[in-house]
Amino acid sequence: MATVPAYHANSPEYPPSHREVYHDKDTCPDGKRIKPQHRDSGTGGKKHCLECYKVS
């Protein structure tokens, strides 16, 4: 597990549970599902993903 720069989903094709959080771990299964073209850098003012938080 490595920390990566924070990112969040920017596309409505993802469920709200994925759009309302940011990710910062390379092992996060939810974060891995977000296509690179649908990622915005930073936290976007969103809360930390629970999966990413677990491995903090």
Buried (B, 14 or more C-beta within 10 A) or exposed (E): EEEBEBBBBBEEEBEEEBBBBBBBBEEBEBBEEBEEEBBBEEBBEBEBBEBBEEEE
